[in-house]
Amino acid sequence: MAKGIERWKTLKSEIIFNHRWYTLRRDHVELPGGKVMDDYFVSVRPNVVLTFPVTADNQVIFVRQYKHAAGDIFMELPGGVIDEGETVPLDAAKREMLEETGYTSDDVEPVLEVIDNPTKDTNRIFFFLARNVQQVAEQDLDESENIEVVKVPLEEVESLVLSGKINVSGSVALCLLALRKLGL
């Protein structure tokens, strides 16, 4: 008979690095078999929102920007961190979309809540689909952001994902989920 999966027991947690952009926690855990590990490191990260914005004429709004950790320029869907004090992911999604692209919509619905890297990260990603987005403002970017807004015809999105031209995991997943939700 197969043994059920058990949770690890946390014996002690300590924050060993705390910066406004990154927090690292060291956990002391006891595994189900009794072994104790005193060096399980966890990135304590804020939750994130990501939006698939589609215009009335079936253009999907993407952003292109340089990502330093990977050292390259990527095409992604607009999104970002849910700020401290923001309690409604939908509001954060609309704020991030407006800041990064200048586009907004009153027709935004949740698609799915996912976990990006449950082995080492604490955060969740909230996926949204925004229909009938319209440009209502210029971008409102932080000083570290240099973001190009790119319109892609809806019917070309799947091929960009499958060819690897869109290759950031959250954007890949949301593109495929949104296309399915839209019946494509």
N, C-alpha and C positions, 0 to 999 in steps of 0.2 A: 504494500500500500504506500502511495506517495506521501511524503511528509509535506505539510502545508508550508507556505512561505510565511516567515515571521519578520516583524520589524526589528531593527536594531534598537538597543537600549542606550540612550544618551546618558552617560555618567557625569559629564561636565562639558560646558561650552565656554569658550572665551574668545572675545574679539581681539585679534592680534594685530590688525591693521585697520584703521578707520579713517577714511578720507572722503570728502564729499563725492568723489567719483567712483570710489571702490572700497568695499569692506570685505575683509577676510576673517573667517571664523575657524578656529581649531576646535574640533570635537573629540572628546574621549568617548569611545563607544564600546559596548559589549555586543559581540555578534551572537546569533542564536546558539551556536555551539559552545559559547563560553569564552572564546578568545577576546581579549581586550586590545583595541587599537587606540593609541593616544595621539595620533597624528592624521586624522581625517580632516582635510581642509575643504571648506565650503565657501564659495563666493556668495555673499549676501547681496542680492541685487534687487533693485526695484522692479515692479511689474511694468510691462511694456504694452503698448497698443500698436496695431498695424491695420491699415485701411486699404481696401481695394476700391478706388474712386473711379466711377464711370460717368462720363458726360452723357447728355441727352442724345448726342449723335454717335454714341458708342466708341468714344476714345477713352482709354484708361490712362490715368495720370500717374506716372512714375517719377522717381527722383534719381539723379545720378550724383554720386559724391565719392570722395576719397575716404577710405577707411584705413586708418593708420596701422592697426594691429595686423591686418592682412596685407598692407602695403600696396593696395590697388584701388582702382575706381570701380564702383559697382552700381548697377541699376537695380533699384529696389522699390517697393511700395512705401508711401509715406507713413511715418510712425515715429514713436519715441517713448520715452519714459513717462510713466504716470507720476506727476510731481507730488511731492509731499503735500498733504492737505487735500489733494484731489481724491474724491471717494467714488466717483462714477466713471468707470472706464470709457463709456461713450463720450462723455464731455472731454476727456483727455484725447480721445481719437480725433474728435472734431477740431480741437485746439491745435494738435500736432499737424493735421492735414492743412489747416489754414496757415500756420506758421511756415511750413516747409514749401507749400505750393501756391498759396493765395486762393485756393479753392475751398468751397464749403457746400453743404447740402443739409436739407431738413429731412432727407430720406436715408437715414443711416441705421443699419440693423446689425445686431451681433451675428457672427457666423459660428465661432467656436472659441473656447478657451483652451490653450495648449500649454505644455511645459516644454521648454526648449532643451534643457540639459539637466535632467533630474539627478544625474550622478554628482555634479559639482555646483550647480547653481540653484538658488532658491526661487527665482522669479517665474512668473507666468506671462504668457502673451495672449492678449485679447484681440481676436480677429474680427474685423468689421467689413461690411459691404456698404458702400455709399453710392446711391443712384442719383442721377440728374445733378451731378456736381457742376458748380458754376464758379468761374473766377470772380471774386468780389474784392480782392485786395492784392497788393504786392506781397512778396515773401517778407517774413519778419524773422530773420535768422540771427543766431548768436554769432559772436565774433569769430568763433572757430569753424563755423559752417560755411561752406561754399557749395550750394546745391543747385543743380540744373534741373529744371522741370522738363519732362519728356512725355509727349503724347504718343500712345501706341494704339493703333486700331485694335478693337476687342478681338477680332478674329485672328490676330497675329500673336496674341499673348501666349497661347499654348506652345506654339513652335519656338518662341524665345525661351520658354522654360525647358522644353525637351532638348533644345540644342545647347543648353548650358549658358546662354547669354544672360539669363536671369538665374543666378546660382546661390543667392543667400537663402538659407533654409526657410526662414519665416515667410519670405516673399514667394518662394516656390510653393510652399504648402497653401498659403492663402490664395495665390493665383488659381491653383487647381481646384480648391474648394469653391471659390467664387464662380469660376466658370461652370462648375457643376450646378451650383445654386441658380445660376442664370440660364441653365438648360443647354449649355454649349458642350 
